[in-house]
């Protein structure tokens, strides 16, 4: 079944990133909670946060302490260079 990334629950940058994942057949989960804190995307053991919001250091610490790798992608990166994000994803993140 195809995951729906609708406008009601996901920002435009999140939808762009989700489409990159789907296009490359990379399994992922969205809006997952780790110790009560929501993660935008989870790809295996890689937690991906998307947006321009300031980072929550307690949330980041919790993610890392639970054995996940953490990556941040800004809205601008997804708007202006989605192909670079896709290339980095394929080369690096899915190997973690």
C-alpha positions in Angstrom: 0.0 0.0 0.0 1.3 3.5 -0.9 1.8 5.8 2.0 -0.2 9.0 1.7 1.6 12.2 2.5 -1.4 14.6 2.6 -1.4 18.3 3.0 -3.3 18.1 6.2 -0.6 16.2 8.1 2.6 17.0 6.3 4.4 20.2 5.2 5.4 20.6 1.6 9.1 19.8 2.3 8.0 16.7 4.2 5.9 15.6 1.1 8.9 16.3 -1.2 11.2 14.1 1.0 8.5 11.4 1.2 8.2 11.3 -2.5 12.0 10.9 -2.8 11.8 7.9 -0.5 8.9 6.4 -2.3 10.5 6.9 -5.8 13.6 5.0 -4.6 11.6 2.3 -2.8 13.1 3.1 0.5 10.9 1.9 3.4 10.2 4.5 6.0 7.9 5.5 8.8 6.5 9.0 9.5 5.5 10.8 12.6 7.0 8.2 14.9 7.4 8.9 18.6 10.6 8.2 20.4 10.2 8.7 24.2 7.1 10.8 23.5 8.8 13.1 21.0 7.7 13.0 17.3 10.2 12.4 14.5 9.4 13.5 11.0 10.8 10.4 9.2 12.4 7.2 10.4 14.4 5.2 7.9 15.7 2.1 9.7 17.9 3.6 12.4 18.1 7.1 10.8 15.8 9.7 12.2 15.3 12.6 9.8 14.0 16.0 10.9 12.8 18.4 8.2 12.2 22.2 8.6 13.5 25.5 9.7 12.5 25.1 13.3 15.1 25.4 16.1 16.3 22.1 17.3 15.2 20.6 20.6 18.4 19.5 22.3 16.6 17.2 24.7 14.8 15.5 21.8 18.0 15.2 19.9 19.8 13.7 22.9 17.0 11.2 23.4 17.1 10.1 19.7 20.8 9.5 19.9 20.6 7.7 23.2 18.1 5.3 21.8 20.6 4.3 19.1 19.4 6.3 16.1 21.4 8.5 13.8 20.0 12.0 13.4 19.9 14.1 10.2 18.4 17.5 9.6 17.2 18.8 6.3 16.1 22.4 5.8 13.1 23.4 3.8 15.5 25.4 1.4 17.5 22.2 0.7 14.4 20.4 -0.4 13.0 23.3 -2.4 16.2 24.3 -4.2 18.2 21.0 -4.4 16.0 17.9 -4.0 18.3 16.0 -6.3 21.3 16.6 -3.9 19.2 15.4 -1.0 18.3 12.3 -3.0 21.9 11.6 -3.9 23.1 12.0 -0.3 20.3 9.7 0.8 21.1 7.0 -1.6 24.9 7.2 -1.1 25.0 7.5 2.7 22.0 7.3 4.8 20.5 4.0 3.7 23.8 2.3 4.6 23.5 3.2 8.2 
